[in-house]
Amino acid sequence: MEDLHEVILMGHSYAGAVIAGVADRIPERLSKLVFLDALIVDNGQSVNDLNPAEVVESFKTAAVKNDNGLSIPILSSEFFGVTDPAAIKWADAKLTNQPYRTFSQKLVLKNQYGNKVPITYIACTGPELRAIQRSYLSALWFHPDS
């Protein structure tokens, strides 16, 4: 709609899968991918494949209880390491339920990961979520030409 070009596309957390999918489909519109403490989801994987089993089960159970499996109820920003009470109040007021399929749907790539769009990874380390830490460590070795 906006006819954007040279976009720097940033994804946080599960949105690592989203921006990888966008780069696979429309790389000509992008100038860079920025993974901000994001999961690196490989072709054929879902976010659930990277999450610890107890997190997957917790999210699935919460979604079923919430609205028959459509969405995960709001998690407080404290879950993601926000500790300042004013920041928690501000952030939590803006949060919405998370569609469950954003965690369970497999990423399907037709091209090489990143599709030749330059990639930057920014790791947040206080605290590190286990699934994201694994993505950060794999990003250290990632090279789009290999």
The first five atom37 places (N, CA, C, CB, O) and aatype in JSON, in Angstrom:
{
  "aatype": [12, 6, 3, 10, 8, 6, 19, 9, 10, 12, 7, 8, 15, 18, 0, 7, 0, 19, 9, 0, 7, 19, 0, 3, 1, 9, 14, 6, 1, 10, 15, 11, 10, 19, 13, 10, 3, 0, 10, 9, 19, 3, 2, 7, 5, 15, 19, 2, 3, 10, 2, 14, 0, 6, 19, 19, 6, 15, 13, 11, 16, 0, 0, 19, 11, 2, 3, 2, 7, 10, 15, 9, 14, 9, 10, 15, 15, 6, 13, 13, 7, 19, 16, 3, 14, 0, 0, 9, 11, 17, 0, 3, 0, 11, 10, 16, 2, 5, 14, 18, 1, 16, 13, 15, 5, 11, 10, 19, 10, 11, 2, 5, 18, 7, 2, 11, 19, 14, 9, 16, 18, 9, 0, 4, 16, 7, 14, 6, 10, 1, 0, 9, 5, 1, 15, 18, 10, 15, 0, 10, 17, 13, 8, 14, 3, 15],
  "atom_mask": [
    [1, 1, 1, 1, 1],
    [1, 1, 1, 1, 1],
    [1, 1, 1, 1, 1],
    [1, 1, 1, 1, 1],
    [1, 1, 1, 1, 1],
    [1, 1, 1, 1, 1],
    [1, 1, 1, 1, 1],
    [1, 1, 1, 1, 1],
    [1, 1, 1, 1, 1],
    [1, 1, 1, 1, 1],
    [1, 1, 1, 0, 1],
    [1, 1, 1, 1, 1],
    [1, 1, 1, 1, 1],
    [1, 1, 1, 1, 1],
    [1, 1, 1, 1, 1],
    [1, 1, 1, 0, 1],
    [1, 1, 1, 1, 1],
    [1, 1, 1, 1, 1],
    [1, 1, 1, 1, 1],
    [1, 1, 1, 1, 1],
    [1, 1, 1, 0, 1],
    [1, 1, 1, 1, 1],
    [1, 1, 1, 1, 1],
    [1, 1, 1, 1, 1],
    [1, 1, 1, 1, 1],
    [1, 1, 1, 1, 1],
    [1, 1, 1, 1, 1],
    [1, 1, 1, 1, 1],
    [1, 1, 1, 1, 1],
    [1, 1, 1, 1, 1],
    [1, 1, 1, 1, 1],
    [1, 1, 1, 1, 1],
    [1, 1, 1, 1, 1],
    [1, 1, 1, 1, 1],
    [1, 1, 1, 1, 1],
    [1, 1, 1, 1, 1],
    [1, 1, 1, 1, 1],
    [1, 1, 1, 1, 1],
    [1, 1, 1, 1, 1],
    [1, 1, 1, 1, 1],
    [1, 1, 1, 1, 1],
    [1, 1, 1, 1, 1],
    [1, 1, 1, 1, 1],
    [1, 1, 1, 0, 1],
    [1, 1, 1, 1, 1],
    [1, 1, 1, 1, 1],
    [1, 1, 1, 1, 1],
    [1, 1, 1, 1, 1],
    [1, 1, 1, 1, 1],
    [1, 1, 1, 1, 1],
    [1, 1, 1, 1, 1],
    [1, 1, 1, 1, 1],
    [1, 1, 1, 1, 1],
    [1, 1, 1, 1, 1],
    [1, 1, 1, 1, 1],
    [1, 1, 1, 1, 1],
    [1, 1, 1, 1, 1],
    [1, 1, 1, 1, 1],
    [1, 1, 1, 1, 1],
    [1, 1, 1, 1, 1],
    [1, 1, 1, 1, 1],
    [1, 1, 1, 1, 1],
    [1, 1, 1, 1, 1],
    [1, 1, 1, 1, 1],
    [1, 1, 1, 1, 1],
    [1, 1, 1, 1, 1],
    [1, 1, 1, 1, 1],
    [1, 1, 1, 1, 1],
    [1, 1, 1, 0, 1],
    [1, 1, 1, 1, 1],
    [1, 1, 1, 1, 1],
    [1, 1, 1, 1, 1],
    [1, 1, 1, 1, 1],
    [1, 1, 1, 1, 1],
    [1, 1, 1, 1, 1],
    [1, 1, 1, 1, 1],
    [1, 1, 1, 1, 1],
    [1, 1, 1, 1, 1],
    [1, 1, 1, 1, 1],
    [1, 1, 1, 1, 1],
    [1, 1, 1, 0, 1],
    [1, 1, 1, 1, 1],
    [1, 1, 1, 1, 1],
    [1, 1, 1, 1, 1],
    [1, 1, 1, 1, 1],
    [1, 1, 1, 1, 1],
    [1, 1, 1, 1, 1],
    [1, 1, 1, 1, 1],
    [1, 1, 1, 1, 1],
    [1, 1, 1, 1, 1],
    [1, 1, 1, 1, 1],
    [1, 1, 1, 1, 1],
    [1, 1, 1, 1, 1],
    [1, 1, 1, 1, 1],
    [1, 1, 1, 1, 1],
    [1, 1, 1, 1, 1],
    [1, 1, 1, 1, 1],
    [1, 1, 1, 1, 1],
    [1, 1, 1, 1, 1],
    [1, 1, 1, 1, 1],
    [1, 1, 1, 1, 1],
    [1, 1, 1, 1, 1],
    [1, 1, 1, 1, 1],
    [1, 1, 1, 1, 1],
    [1, 1, 1, 1, 1],
    [1, 1, 1, 1, 1],
    [1, 1, 1, 1, 1],
    [1, 1, 1, 1, 1],
    [1, 1, 1, 1, 1],
    [1, 1, 1, 1, 1],
    [1, 1, 1, 1, 1],
    [1, 1, 1, 1, 1],
    [1, 1, 1, 1, 1],
    [1, 1, 1, 0, 1],
    [1, 1, 1, 1, 1],
    [1, 1, 1, 1, 1],
    [1, 1, 1, 1, 1],
    [1, 1, 1, 1, 1],
    [1, 1, 1, 1, 1],
    [1, 1, 1, 1, 1],
    [1, 1, 1, 1, 1],
    [1, 1, 1, 1, 1],
    [1, 1, 1, 1, 1],
    [1, 1, 1, 1, 1],
    [1, 1, 1, 1, 1],
    [1, 1, 1, 0, 1],
    [1, 1, 1, 1, 1],
    [1, 1, 1, 1, 1],
    [1, 1, 1, 1, 1],
    [1, 1, 1, 1, 1],
    [1, 1, 1, 1, 1],
    [1, 1, 1, 1, 1],
    [1, 1, 1, 1, 1],
    [1, 1, 1, 1, 1],
    [1, 1, 1, 1, 1],
    [1, 1, 1, 1, 1],
    [1, 1, 1, 1, 1],
    [1, 1, 1, 1, 1],
    [1, 1, 1, 1, 1],
    [1, 1, 1, 1, 1],
    [1, 1, 1, 1, 1],
    [1, 1, 1, 1, 1],
    [1, 1, 1, 1, 1],
    [1, 1, 1, 1, 1],
    [1, 1, 1, 1, 1],
    [1, 1, 1, 1, 1]
  ],
  "atom_positions": [
    [[0.81, -1.18, 0.0], [0.0, 0.0, 0.0], [0.87, 1.26, 0.0], [-0.93, -0.01, 1.19], [0.55, 2.23, -0.68]],
    [[1.96, 1.25, 0.76], [2.83, 2.42, 0.86], [3.93, 2.41, -0.2], [3.46, 2.49, 2.24], [4.65, 3.4, -0.34]],
    [[4.06, 1.33, -0.96], [5.08, 1.19, -2.0], [6.48, 1.47, -1.44], [4.78, 2.14, -3.17], [7.25, 2.25, -2.01]],
    [[6.79, 0.83, -0.34], [8.07, 1.04, 0.34], [9.2, 0.27, -0.33], [7.96, 0.64, 1.8], [9.0, -0.83, -0.84]],
    [[10.39, 0.87, -0.32], [11.61, 0.26, -0.83], [12.74, 0.58, 0.12], [11.95, 0.75, -2.28], [12.64, 1.53, 0.9]],
    [[13.81, -0.19, 0.08], [14.97, 0.03, 0.95], [14.58, -0.02, 2.43], [15.63, 1.37, 0.63], [15.1, 0.75, 3.24]],
    [[13.68, -0.9, 2.77], [13.15, -1.02, 4.12], [14.16, -1.78, 5.0], [11.78, -1.74, 4.12], [14.69, -2.82, 4.61]],
    [[14.4, -1.24, 6.18], [15.11, -1.98, 7.22], [14.02, -2.63, 8.06], [16.06, -1.04, 8.09], [13.29, -1.96, 8.79]],
    [[13.92, -3.95, 7.95], [12.84, -4.69, 8.6], [13.37, -5.32, 9.88], [12.26, -5.77, 7.66], [14.32, -6.1, 9.85]],
    [[12.74, -4.97, 11.02], [13.18, -5.48, 12.31], [12.11, -6.4, 12.88], [13.47, -4.32, 13.29], [10.92, -6.12, 12.81]],
    [[12.57, -7.51, 13.43], [11.68, -8.43, 14.11], [12.21, -8.76, 15.49], [0.0, 0.0, 0.0], [13.41, -8.96, 15.66]],
    [[11.31, -8.82, 16.47], [11.67, -9.16, 17.85], [10.99, -10.46, 18.24], [11.27, -8.02, 18.82], [9.83, -10.68, 17.89]],
    [[11.69, -11.3, 18.95], [11.17, -12.54, 19.49], [10.65, -13.45, 18.36], [10.04, -12.25, 20.51], [11.41, -13.77, 17.44]],
    [[9.38, -13.86, 18.41], [8.85, -14.76, 17.38], [8.9, -14.13, 15.99], [7.41, -15.14, 17.72], [8.9, -14.85, 14.99]],
    [[8.96, -12.8, 15.91], [8.94, -12.11, 14.61], [10.21, -12.36, 13.8], [8.75, -10.63, 14.82], [10.29, -11.93, 12.65]],
    [[11.19, -13.04, 14.38], [12.32, -13.5, 13.57], [11.82, -14.39, 12.44], [0.0, 0.0, 0.0], [12.35, -14.34, 11.33]],
    [[10.81, -15.21, 12.73], [10.21, -16.05, 11.68], [9.49, -15.2, 10.66], [9.24, -17.07, 12.3], [9.52, -15.49, 9.46]],
    [[8.84, -14.15, 11.11], [8.08, -13.27, 10.22], [9.02, -12.57, 9.24], [7.29, -12.23, 11.04], [8.76, -12.57, 8.03]],
    [[10.1, -11.97, 9.74], [10.97, -11.22, 8.84], [11.74, -12.14, 7.9], [11.94, -10.36, 9.64], [12.07, -11.76, 6.78]],
    [[12.03, -13.36, 8.35], [12.66, -14.34, 7.45], [11.7, -14.67, 6.3], [13.06, -15.63, 8.21], [12.13, -14.81, 5.15]],
    [[10.42, -14.8, 6.61], [9.42, -15.07, 5.58], [9.25, -13.91, 4.61], [0.0, 0.0, 0.0], [9.09, -14.11, 3.41]],
    [[9.28, -12.7, 5.14], [9.16, -11.51, 4.28], [10.35, -11.44, 3.33], [9.06, -10.21, 5.14], [10.18, -11.2, 2.14]],
    [[11.55, -11.65, 3.85], [12.75, -11.61, 3.01], [12.7, -12.68, 1.93], [14.02, -11.78, 3.86], [13.19, -12.48, 0.82]],
    [[12.11, -13.81, 2.26], [12.0, -14.89, 1.28], [11.09, -14.49, 0.12], [11.46, -16.16, 1.95], [11.31, -14.9, -1.02]],
    [[10.06, -13.69, 0.41], [9.06, -13.36, -0.61], [9.34, -12.05, -1.35], [7.71, -13.27, 0.04], [9.09, -11.97, -2.55]],
    [[9.87, -11.02, -0.66], [10.05, -9.71, -1.31], [11.41, -9.08, -0.97], [8.92, -8.75, -0.9], [11.45, -7.97, -0.44]],
    [[12.5, -9.75, -1.26], [13.81, -9.22, -0.89], [14.14, -7.9, -1.59], [14.88, -10.23, -1.2], [14.91, -7.09, -1.08]],
    [[13.56, -7.68, -2.76], [13.86, -6.47, -3.52], [13.37, -5.2, -2.82], [13.23, -6.56, -4.91], [13.78, -4.1, -3.17]],
    [[12.5, -5.35, -1.83], [11.99, -4.2, -1.08], [12.82, -3.89, 0.16], [10.54, -4.45, -0.67], [12.64, -2.85, 0.79]],
    [[13.73, -4.79, 0.51], [14.44, -4.7, 1.78], [15.9, -4.32, 1.59], [14.34, -6.01, 2.54], [16.54, -4.72, 0.62]],
    [[16.42, -3.53, 2.54], [17.85, -3.23, 2.54], [18.58, -3.95, 3.66], [18.07, -1.72, 2.66], [19.79, -4.13, 3.6]],
    [[17.85, -4.37, 4.69], [18.48, -5.06, 5.81], [17.41, -5.74, 6.65], [19.31, -4.08, 6.68], [16.28, -5.26, 6.75]],
    [[17.79, -6.86, 7.26], [16.98, -7.54, 8.28], [17.68, -7.35, 9.61], [16.77, -9.07, 7.95], [18.89, -7.56, 9.72]],
    [[16.92, -6.94, 10.62], [17.47, -6.8, 11.97], [16.69, -7.73, 12.88], [17.39, -5.31, 12.47], [15.48, -7.57, 13.09]],
    [[17.39, -8.71, 13.42], [16.81, -9.63, 14.38], [17.11, -9.07, 15.76], [17.39, -11.09, 14.22], [18.24, -9.15, 16.24]],
    [[16.09, -8.49, 16.41], [16.24, -7.89, 17.74], [15.83, -8.91, 18.78], [15.4, -6.59, 17.87], [14.65, -9.07, 19.08]],
    [[16.81, -9.6, 19.32], [16.55, -10.65, 20.3], [15.47, -11.59, 19.76], [16.12, -10.04, 21.66], [14.51, -11.94, 20.45]],
    [[15.66, -11.99, 18.52], [14.63, -12.74, 17.8], [15.05, -14.19, 17.59], [14.34, -12.09, 16.45], [16.23, -14.53, 17.59]],
    [[14.06, -15.01, 17.41], [14.3, -16.42, 17.1], [14.74, -16.56, 15.64], [13.04, -17.26, 17.36], [14.2, -15.91, 14.75]],
    [[15.71, -17.39, 15.43], [16.1, -17.77, 14.07], [15.45, -19.12, 13.82], [17.68, -17.82, 13.89], [15.92, -20.16, 14.29]],
    [[14.37, -19.07, 13.07], [13.56, -20.25, 12.78], [13.96, -20.76, 11.41], [12.02, -19.93, 12.85], [13.89, -20.03, 10.42]],
    [[14.39, -22.01, 11.34], [14.82, -22.59, 10.07], [13.63, -23.01, 9.23], [15.74, -23.78, 10.3], [12.52, -23.19, 9.73]],
    [[13.87, -23.16, 7.95], [12.86, -23.65, 7.02], [12.26, -24.95, 7.56], [13.45, -23.85, 5.61], [12.99, -25.88, 7.89]],
    [[10.94, -25.0, 7.63], [10.25, -26.19, 8.1], [10.04, -26.25, 9.61], [0.0, 0.0, 0.0], [9.38, -27.16, 10.11]],
    [[10.61, -25.3, 10.34], [10.42, -25.24, 11.78], [9.32, -24.24, 12.13], [11.73, -24.86, 12.48], [8.97, -23.37, 11.34]],
    [[8.8, -24.4, 13.34], [7.91, -23.4, 13.91], [8.6, -22.8, 15.14], [6.51, -24.02, 14.29], [9.61, -23.33, 15.61]],
    [[8.06, -21.72, 15.65], [8.58, -21.14, 16.89], [8.47, -22.17, 18.01], [7.8, -19.84, 17.26], [9.36, -22.26, 18.85]],
    [[7.39, -22.95, 18.02], [7.23, -23.98, 19.04], [8.37, -25.0, 19.01], [5.9, -24.69, 18.87], [8.73, -25.56, 20.04]],
    [[8.93, -25.24, 17.84], [10.04, -26.19, 17.74], [11.27, -25.7, 18.5], [10.4, -26.43, 16.28], [12.12, -26.5, 18.88]],
    [[11.37, -24.4, 18.72], [12.52, -23.82, 19.41], [12.27, -23.56, 20.88], [12.92, -22.55, 18.73], [13.22, -23.43, 21.66]],
    [[11.02, -23.47, 21.27], [10.69, -23.19, 22.66], [10.86, -24.44, 23.52], [9.26, -22.65, 22.78], [10.66, -25.55, 23.02]],
    [[11.22, -24.28, 24.79], [11.27, -25.43, 25.69], [9.89, -26.09, 25.78], [11.75, -25.0, 27.1], [8.86, -25.41, 25.68]],
    [[9.87, -27.4, 25.96], [8.61, -28.17, 25.95], [7.6, -27.62, 26.95], [8.9, -29.64, 26.26], [6.41, -27.58, 26.66]],
    [[8.06, -27.2, 28.13], [7.12, -26.71, 29.14], [6.5, -25.37, 28.72], [7.82, -26.55, 30.49], [5.36, -25.09, 29.1]],
    [[7.21, -24.56, 27.96], [6.66, -23.31, 27.45], [5.62, -23.6, 26.37], [7.79, -22.4, 26.88], [4.54, -22.99, 26.36]],
    [[5.94, -24.53, 25.47], [4.99, -24.91, 24.42], [3.69, -25.4, 25.04], [5.6, -26.0, 23.5], [2.61, -24.99, 24.64]],
    [[3.8, -26.28, 26.02], [2.61, -26.83, 26.66], [1.84, -25.74, 27.41], [2.99, -27.96, 27.64], [0.61, -25.72, 27.36]],
    [[2.54, -24.86, 28.08], [1.9, -23.77, 28.8], [1.14, -22.85, 27.85], [2.93, -22.97, 29.58], [0.0, -22.48, 28.13]],
    [[1.76, -22.47, 26.73], [1.1, -21.61, 25.75], [-0.11, -22.29, 25.14], [2.09, -21.19, 24.66], [-1.16, -21.67, 24.96]],
    [[0.04, -23.57, 24.81], [-1.07, -24.31, 24.2], [-2.25, -24.41, 25.16], [-0.61, -25.73, 23.77], [-3.4, -24.17, 24.78]],
    [[-1.98, -24.77, 26.4], [-3.03, -24.87, 27.42], [-3.71, -23.52, 27.62], [-2.45, -25.38, 28.74], [-4.94, -23.45, 27.7]],
    [[-2.93, -22.45, 27.72], [-3.48, -21.11, 27.92], [-4.37, -20.7, 26.76], [-2.35, -20.08, 28.11], [-5.42, -20.1, 26.95]],
    [[-3.93, -21.03, 25.52], [-4.72, -20.67, 24.34], [-6.04, -21.43, 24.31], [-3.93, -20.94, 23.05], [-7.09, -20.86, 23.99]],
    [[-6.0, -22.7, 24.65], [-7.23, -23.5, 24.67], [-8.2, -22.95, 25.71], [-6.92, -25.0, 24.96], [-9.4, -22.82, 25.44]],
    [[-7.7, -22.63, 26.89], [-8.55, -22.07, 27.95], [-9.06, -20.68, 27.58], [-7.79, -22.0, 29.27], [-10.19, -20.32, 27.93]],
    [[-8.24, -19.91, 26.89], [-8.58, -18.52, 26.59], [-9.7, -18.41, 25.55], [-7.36, -17.79, 26.09], [-10.71, -17.76, 25.8]],
    [[-9.51, -19.03, 24.4], [-10.51, -18.89, 23.32], [-10.48, -20.09, 22.37], [-10.27, -17.6, 22.53], [-10.49, -19.94, 21.15]],
    [[-10.45, -21.27, 22.98], [-10.49, -22.52, 22.23], [-9.28, -22.67, 21.3], [-11.77, -22.59, 21.43], [-9.39, -23.27, 20.22]],
    [[-8.14, -22.13, 21.71], [-6.89, -22.34, 20.98], [-6.5, -21.27, 19.99], [0.0, 0.0, 0.0], [-5.49, -21.41, 19.31]],
    [[-7.28, -20.2, 19.89], [-6.96, -19.16, 18.91], [-5.83, -18.24, 19.35], [-8.19, -18.34, 18.62], [-5.0, -17.84, 18.52]],
    [[-5.78, -17.89, 20.64], [-4.75, -16.92, 21.06], [-4.3, -17.16, 22.49], [-5.28, -15.5, 20.92], [-5.03, -17.7, 23.33]],
    [[-3.08, -16.75, 22.73], [-2.48, -16.82, 24.06], [-2.81, -15.52, 24.78], [-0.92, -17.06, 23.99], [-2.59, -14.44, 24.24]],
    [[-3.33, -15.62, 26.0], [-3.64, -14.39, 26.74], [-2.37, -13.55, 26.96], [-4.29, -14.73, 28.1], [-1.25, -14.05, 26.88]],
    [[-2.58, -12.31, 27.24], [-1.49, -11.36, 27.45], [-0.54, -11.86, 28.54], [-2.05, -9.97, 27.84], [-0.96, -12.27, 29.62]],
    [[0.75, -11.82, 28.22], [1.79, -12.06, 29.21], [2.3, -10.69, 29.64], [2.96, -12.97, 28.64], [2.53, -9.83, 28.8]],
    [[2.49, -10.49, 30.92], [3.02, -9.22, 31.39], [4.41, -9.0, 30.82], [3.05, -9.18, 32.93], [5.15, -9.95, 30.56]],
    [[4.76, -7.76, 30.63], [6.1, -7.43, 30.14], [7.17, -7.89, 31.11], [6.22, -5.93, 29.89], [8.34, -7.98, 30.74]],
    [[6.8, -8.19, 32.35], [7.75, -8.75, 33.31], [8.31, -10.08, 32.82], [7.08, -8.94, 34.67], [9.46, -10.42, 33.11]],
    [[7.5, -10.84, 32.08], [7.93, -12.13, 31.52], [9.16, -11.94, 30.63], [6.79, -12.78, 30.71], [9.99, -12.84, 30.52]],
    [[9.26, -10.78, 30.0], [10.34, -10.5, 29.07], [11.48, -9.69, 29.7], [9.79, -9.77, 27.87], [12.37, -9.21, 29.0]],
    [[11.44, -9.54, 31.02], [12.55, -8.91, 31.72], [12.37, -7.45, 32.07], [0.0, 0.0, 0.0], [13.29, -6.83, 32.6]],
    [[11.2, -6.88, 31.81], [10.96, -5.49, 32.2], [10.75, -5.48, 33.72], [9.71, -4.88, 31.44], [9.94, -6.24, 34.24]],
    [[11.48, -4.61, 34.42], [11.43, -4.6, 35.88], [10.93, -3.28, 36.48], [12.77, -4.9, 36.42], [10.45, -3.26, 37.61]],
    [[11.04, -2.2, 35.75], [10.6, -0.91, 36.26], [9.07, -0.86, 36.3], [11.16, 0.25, 35.38], [8.43, -1.06, 35.27]],
    [[8.47, -0.59, 37.48], [7.01, -0.6, 37.59], [6.31, 0.34, 36.6], [6.61, -0.21, 38.98], [5.27, -0.03, 36.04]],
    [[6.85, 1.51, 36.37], [6.22, 2.45, 35.42], [6.29, 1.9, 33.99], [6.91, 3.84, 35.49], [5.34, 2.03, 33.23]],
    [[7.41, 1.29, 33.65], [7.56, 0.7, 32.31], [6.62, -0.49, 32.14], [9.02, 0.27, 32.05], [6.04, -0.69, 31.07]],
    [[6.49, -1.29, 33.18], [5.57, -2.44, 33.13], [4.14, -1.95, 32.9], [5.65, -3.28, 34.45], [3.44, -2.46, 32.04]],
    [[3.73, -0.96, 33.67], [2.37, -0.41, 33.52], [2.15, 0.13, 32.11], [2.12, 0.7, 34.57], [1.12, -0.13, 31.5]],
    [[3.12, 0.9, 31.6], [3.02, 1.48, 30.25], [2.94, 0.38, 29.19], [4.21, 2.41, 29.97], [2.07, 0.41, 28.32]],
    [[3.86, -0.58, 29.25], [3.91, -1.63, 28.24], [2.69, -2.55, 28.3], [5.18, -2.46, 28.4], [2.08, -2.86, 27.28]],
    [[2.33, -2.97, 29.5], [1.21, -3.9, 29.65], [-0.1, -3.32, 29.14], [1.06, -4.3, 31.1], [-0.96, -4.06, 28.66]],
    [[-0.27, -2.01, 29.25], [-1.49, -1.36, 28.75], [-1.6, -1.44, 27.23], [-1.53, 0.1, 29.19], [-2.69, -1.25, 26.68]],
    [[-0.51, -1.72, 26.55], [-0.5, -1.76, 25.09], [-0.48, -3.19, 24.53], [0.71, -1.0, 24.58], [-0.57, -3.38, 23.32]],
    [[-0.37, -4.16, 25.39], [-0.28, -5.55, 24.94], [-1.64, -6.1, 24.55], [0.34, -6.42, 26.02], [-2.68, -5.68, 25.07]],
    [[-1.63, -7.05, 23.62], [-2.85, -7.75, 23.21], [-2.56, -9.24, 23.19], [-3.33, -7.26, 21.81], [-1.41, -9.67, 23.28]],
    [[-3.62, -10.03, 23.08], [-3.44, -11.47, 22.97], [-2.6, -11.8, 21.74], [-4.81, -12.18, 22.91], [-2.63, -11.07, 20.74]],
    [[-1.87, -12.9, 21.82], [-0.99, -13.34, 20.74], [-1.66, -14.5, 20.0], [0.41, -13.77, 21.3], [-1.97, -15.51, 20.63]],
    [[-1.89, -14.39, 18.69], [-2.45, -15.53, 17.96], [-1.57, -16.77, 18.13], [-2.61, -15.17, 16.46], [-0.36, -16.71, 17.93]],
    [[-2.18, -17.88, 18.5], [-1.42, -19.1, 18.78], [-0.66, -19.61, 17.55], [-2.35, -20.19, 19.29], [0.44, -20.14, 17.69]],
    [[-1.23, -19.46, 16.36], [-0.57, -19.98, 15.16], [0.76, -19.28, 14.87], [-1.49, -19.82, 13.95], [1.58, -19.82, 14.12]],
    [[1.02, -18.1, 15.45], [2.32, -17.47, 15.26], [3.42, -18.33, 15.9], [2.33, -16.05, 15.86], [4.59, -18.17, 15.57]],
    [[3.03, -19.22, 16.8], [3.98, -20.13, 17.43], [3.98, -21.51, 16.77], [3.67, -20.26, 18.9], [5.02, -22.18, 16.74]],
    [[2.84, -21.94, 16.26], [2.73, -23.32, 15.78], [2.9, -23.49, 14.27], [1.4, -23.87, 16.18], [3.2, -24.59, 13.81]],
    [[2.71, -22.43, 13.51], [2.81, -22.55, 12.05], [4.26, -22.69, 11.6], [2.16, -21.32, 11.37], [5.13, -21.95, 12.06]],
    [[4.52, -23.63, 10.71], [5.87, -23.87, 10.19], [6.26, -22.77, 9.21], [5.94, -25.26, 9.51], [5.43, -22.3, 8.43]],
    [[7.51, -22.36, 9.26], [8.06, -21.4, 8.31], [8.42, -22.14, 7.03], [9.3, -20.66, 8.9], [9.13, -23.15, 7.07]],
    [[7.94, -21.65, 5.91], [8.23, -22.26, 4.61], [9.02, -21.25, 3.78], [6.92, -22.71, 3.86], [8.5, -20.21, 3.39]],
    [[10.27, -21.58, 3.52], [11.14, -20.73, 2.72], [11.39, -21.39, 1.37], [12.48, -20.44, 3.45], [11.63, -22.6, 1.3]],
    [[11.35, -20.6, 0.32], [11.61, -21.1, -1.02], [13.03, -20.76, -1.48], [10.6, -20.53, -2.0], [13.5, -21.26, -2.5]],
    [[13.7, -19.91, -0.7], [15.04, -19.43, -1.05], [15.97, -19.63, 0.13], [15.01, -17.95, -1.47], [15.54, -20.03, 1.22]],
    [[17.24, -19.35, -0.08], [18.23, -19.41, 0.98], [17.83, -18.44, 2.1], [19.65, -19.06, 0.44], [17.27, -17.38, 1.84]],
    [[18.12, -18.81, 3.35], [17.74, -18.01, 4.5], [18.23, -16.57, 4.33], [18.31, -18.61, 5.79], [19.41, -16.35, 4.06]],
    [[17.35, -15.61, 4.48], [17.67, -14.21, 4.32], [17.59, -13.73, 2.89], [0.0, 0.0, 0.0], [17.5, -12.52, 2.65]],
    [[17.61, -14.64, 1.94], [17.46, -14.33, 0.51], [18.38, -13.19, 0.07], [16.01, -13.96, 0.21], [18.0, -12.31, -0.69]],
    [[19.63, -13.26, 0.58], [20.7, -12.32, 0.22], [20.5, -10.9, 0.75], [20.84, -12.26, -1.27], [21.21, -9.98, 0.34]],
    [[19.54, -10.72, 1.66], [19.36, -9.43, 2.33], [20.34, -9.41, 3.52], [17.85, -9.21, 2.8], [20.36, -10.37, 4.28]],
    [[21.13, -8.36, 3.7], [22.06, -8.3, 4.84], [21.31, -8.45, 6.16], [22.84, -6.98, 4.82], [20.2, -7.95, 6.33]],
    [[21.95, -9.15, 7.1], [21.34, -9.47, 8.38], [22.19, -8.94, 9.52], [21.13, -10.99, 8.53], [23.42, -9.06, 9.52]],
    [[21.51, -8.34, 10.51], [22.14, -7.94, 11.77], [21.36, -8.62, 12.89], [22.14, -6.37, 11.95], [20.14, -8.69, 12.85]],
    [[22.09, -9.11, 13.9], [21.45, -9.72, 15.06], [21.84, -8.91, 16.29], [21.86, -11.22, 15.23], [23.02, -8.67, 16.53]],
    [[20.85, -8.49, 17.07], [21.07, -7.76, 18.32], [20.55, -8.64, 19.45], [20.37, -6.35, 18.31], [19.36, -8.97, 19.48]],
    [[21.43, -9.02, 20.38], [21.04, -9.89, 21.49], [20.87, -9.06, 22.76], [22.1, -11.0, 21.71], [21.74, -8.29, 23.14]],
    [[19.73, -9.25, 23.4], [19.49, -8.65, 24.71], [19.81, -9.72, 25.76], [17.98, -8.12, 24.86], [19.37, -10.86, 25.63]],
    [[20.57, -9.36, 26.75], [21.08, -10.39, 27.66], [20.61, -10.25, 29.1], [22.55, -10.38, 27.63], [21.16, -10.92, 29.98]],
    [[19.64, -9.42, 29.36], [19.22, -9.29, 30.74], [17.71, -9.25, 30.88], [0.0, 0.0, 0.0], [17.16, -8.15, 30.79]],
    [[17.02, -10.32, 31.07], [17.5, -11.71, 31.06], [17.45, -12.3, 29.66], [16.67, -12.57, 32.03], [16.8, -11.76, 28.77]],
    [[18.13, -13.42, 29.49], [18.06, -14.15, 28.22], [16.98, -15.22, 28.33], [19.44, -14.77, 27.85], [16.98, -16.01, 29.28]],
    [[16.09, -15.26, 27.36], [15.13, -16.36, 27.29], [15.84, -17.54, 26.64], [13.83, -15.96, 26.49], [16.59, -17.35, 25.68]],
    [[15.63, -18.74, 27.14], [16.38, -19.91, 26.65], [16.29, -20.1, 25.14], [15.88, -21.16, 27.34], [17.32, -20.32, 24.49]],
    [[15.11, -20.01, 24.57], [14.96, -20.24, 23.13], [15.69, -19.18, 22.33], [13.48, -20.26, 22.74], [16.29, -19.48, 21.3]],
    [[15.64, -17.95, 22.79], [16.27, -16.86, 22.06], [17.79, -16.93, 22.21], [15.75, -15.5, 22.54], [18.52, -16.59, 21.28]],
    [[18.27, -17.36, 23.36], [19.71, -17.51, 23.55], [20.28, -18.48, 22.53], [20.02, -17.98, 24.98], [21.35, -18.25, 21.98]],
    [[19.57, -19.56, 22.27], [20.02, -20.54, 21.28], [20.08, -19.9, 19.89], [19.08, -21.78, 21.26], [21.0, -20.19, 19.12]],
    [[19.12, -19.04, 19.57], [19.13, -18.35, 18.28], [20.3, -17.39, 18.18], [17.82, -17.59, 18.07], [20.95, -17.3, 17.14]],
    [[20.57, -16.68, 19.27], [21.7, -15.76, 19.27], [23.0, -16.52, 19.04], [21.77, -14.98, 20.59], [23.84, -16.09, 18.26]],
    [[23.16, -17.64, 19.72], [24.39, -18.41, 19.56], [24.51, -18.95, 18.14], [24.43, -19.57, 20.55], [25.62, -18.99, 17.6]],
    [[23.4, -19.35, 17.51], [23.48, -19.81, 16.13], [23.74, -18.65, 15.18], [22.19, -20.53, 15.74], [24.35, -18.84, 14.13]],
    [[23.29, -17.45, 15.54], [23.53, -16.26, 14.7], [25.01, -15.92, 14.66], [22.72, -15.04, 15.21], [25.49, -15.34, 13.68]],
    [[25.74, -16.26, 15.7], [27.18, -16.01, 15.71], [27.89, -16.74, 14.59], [27.78, -16.41, 17.05], [28.92, -16.29, 14.08]],
    [[27.32, -17.88, 14.2], [27.94, -18.72, 13.16], [27.25, -18.61, 11.83], [27.95, -20.15, 13.6], [27.69, -19.21, 10.85]],
    [[26.17, -17.83, 11.76], [25.38, -17.73, 10.53], [26.12, -16.92, 9.49], [24.01, -17.11, 10.81], [26.62, -15.82, 9.76]],
    [[26.18, -17.46, 8.3], [26.73, -16.71, 7.17], [25.84, -17.0, 5.98], [28.23, -17.1, 6.88], [25.73, -18.15, 5.56]],
    [[25.18, -15.97, 5.43], [24.18, -16.2, 4.38], [24.73, -16.82, 3.1], [23.53, -14.91, 4.04], [23.95, -17.32, 2.28]],
    [[26.04, -16.81, 2.89], [26.59, -17.4, 1.68], [27.0, -18.86, 1.87], [27.78, -16.6, 1.21], [27.5, -19.48, 0.93]],
    [[26.79, -19.4, 3.06], [27.22, -20.78, 3.29], [26.07, -21.75, 3.13], [27.83, -20.92, 4.66], [26.25, -22.95, 3.29]]
  ]
}
